[in-house]
Amino acid sequence: MNATLASPLTAADRCDRCGAKAYVRARLHAGGELLFCAHHGREHLPALKDLADIEDETSRLDESTPASAPVDER
């Protein structure tokens, strides 16, 4: 997806699955969008990759969030 056309995700954007802060946006080709936290993004995006344009901001987690779980559990 062209990042210049998308508005950045904010703290008000919440995961549609669990309500955590959203770091991934899937804009469906058929219309609408889904928001996911990093965990649910990793879980659901493989199934959505051909159905949506994906905006993944999970790299922002490395900038300000201290690791609290082992790397293989993130």
C-alpha positions as CSV (number, residue, x, y, z in Angstrom):
1,M,0.0,0.0,0.0
2,N,1.2,3.5,-0.7
3,A,2.0,4.8,2.8
4,T,1.7,8.4,1.7
5,L,-2.1,8.0,1.2
6,A,-2.7,6.2,4.5
7,S,-3.1,8.1,7.8
8,P,-0.9,6.7,10.5
9,L,-2.4,4.5,13.2
10,T,-2.9,6.3,16.5
11,A,-3.4,5.3,20.1
12,A,-7.2,5.5,19.4
13,D,-7.0,2.8,16.8
14,R,-7.7,-0.6,18.5
15,C,-7.4,-4.2,17.5
16,D,-10.7,-5.6,16.2
17,R,-10.0,-8.9,17.9
18,C,-8.8,-7.9,21.4
19,G,-9.0,-4.2,21.8
20,A,-5.2,-3.7,22.2
21,K,-3.4,-0.8,20.3
22,A,-3.5,-1.5,16.6
23,Y,-0.3,-1.7,14.6
24,V,-1.6,-3.3,11.5
25,R,-4.3,-2.1,9.1
26,A,-5.8,-4.3,6.4
27,R,-7.8,-2.3,3.8
28,L,-10.0,-4.8,2.1
29,H,-10.3,-4.7,-1.7
30,A,-14.0,-5.3,-1.3
31,G,-14.3,-2.3,1.0
32,G,-13.8,-1.7,4.7
33,E,-10.8,-2.2,6.9
34,L,-9.6,-4.4,9.7
35,L,-7.3,-3.3,12.5
36,F,-5.0,-5.7,14.4
37,C,-2.5,-5.6,17.3
38,A,0.9,-7.1,16.3
39,H,-0.1,-10.5,17.7
40,H,-3.4,-10.8,15.8
41,G,-1.8,-9.2,12.7
42,R,0.8,-12.0,12.5
43,E,-2.1,-14.5,13.0
44,H,-4.5,-13.2,10.4
45,L,-2.5,-11.4,7.7
46,P,-1.3,-14.5,5.8
47,A,-5.0,-15.2,5.0
48,L,-5.7,-11.6,4.1
49,K,-2.6,-10.8,1.9
50,D,-4.5,-11.4,-1.4
51,L,-7.7,-9.8,-0.2
52,A,-6.3,-6.5,1.2
53,D,-3.7,-3.8,1.1
54,I,-1.7,-4.1,4.3
55,E,-0.2,-1.3,6.3
56,D,2.1,-2.8,9.0
57,E,3.5,-0.4,11.6
58,T,4.8,-3.2,14.0
59,S,8.3,-1.8,13.6
60,R,7.3,1.0,15.9
61,L,7.2,-1.5,18.7
62,D,11.0,-1.9,18.6
63,E,11.4,1.9,19.0
64,S,9.7,2.4,22.3
65,T,8.5,-0.8,23.8
66,P,10.8,-2.8,26.1
67,A,10.7,-6.5,25.6
68,S,8.7,-8.3,28.2
69,A,8.3,-11.7,26.6
70,P,10.9,-14.0,24.9
71,V,11.4,-13.1,21.2
72,D,9.8,-16.4,20.1
73,E,6.6,-15.5,21.9
74,R,6.1,-12.1,20.3
